[in-house]
Amino acid sequence: MSRYGENRYFWQSYNDEDLLDLRFCDLKLKIANAPLQERIEQLYDELKGRDIRFRPHCWLSEEWFSPDGVPGIAIPFYMAHSRLAKLEYRQMFEIEGGNTRWCMQLLRHEAGHAINTAYCLHRRKRWRQLFGAFNKPYPTHYTPNPKSRNYVIHLDWWYAQSHPAEDFAETFSVWLRNRNKWQKQYKGWPAMKKLEYMDELMASISKKPALRRSRERVEPLSTNRKTLREHYESKRAFYGVNVPDVYDSELRRLFRDQPDNNGKRRTASAFLQKYRRELSQLCARGIGEPPYIIAQVIHDMIIRCRELKLYVNLPDDEMKIEVAIFVSMQTLNYFNKVRHRVPV
């Protein structure tokens, strides 16, 4: 249990619609004395345990990121209060960093970026030899190789493969946790060279002051006049896709035109609505796309199933498996092959 309780705010009892109309600057959010502070302190303890003097400063913003040129970590607003986390889930069907394990994974990853910035590590020749060109343009999507052993595995969807900077941050995250564990896990992998280099690199900056010491807060909530509604409209537009049409014949194979033999009128639209969030999470984990995209596919299915008056006549657990396979295939057909959007 956290030793910190949640800070109290005037808006925490607002319903979703009223909350969405607030501007970020009106939230008056703070990290101090909230559970998030304990997680940041855990990160600092881990850095201290590795004899790293530098401590990246943290602030609240719209998303997770570590800015170019600023050795700090921006943390999304919803991490500062459970009421905002609930809103995030209802809007996007997931909470990135929403549990302690996931939050610490992201903090370690962003700390890797911040330390790279603080000590200008990407300028070193060996860094470039192992990780690649730091100034390489970020791709809109990337196609990972799940079988590759050239990269460590930390965040989901083989994120180290997306860009040299992300490769470094992911390698740092694995290195930070437990030396005995990664020596065993990555034994015989080419990625071990990067972890061993990380040992040397961090030893070279041990207890040294940072070269870049800016405490600037990029895109802080305190000056953000955007409403939460505008934020989520933009976020959904960014992750949205024009999903393929759901063909009537395919839906009729999945569902039925008549109720089951017992006369139970379990409509397909009601079934999909009931399990929409669960299916969105399940399919998102399976194919590596944001739950919001999956939810859009299911939304289109709900509308068409209602128009076609289709029914469910399998037990819920069996039906969920059938629908999950169908939705995953529909989404993958759109993307043609597994591609992953790289956050801006």
Summary of the structure (lengths in Angstrom):
residues: 344
radius of gyration: 22.8
end to end distance: 34.0
largest distance: 74.7
contacts: 1037
relative contact order: 0.13
helix: 54%
strand: 6%
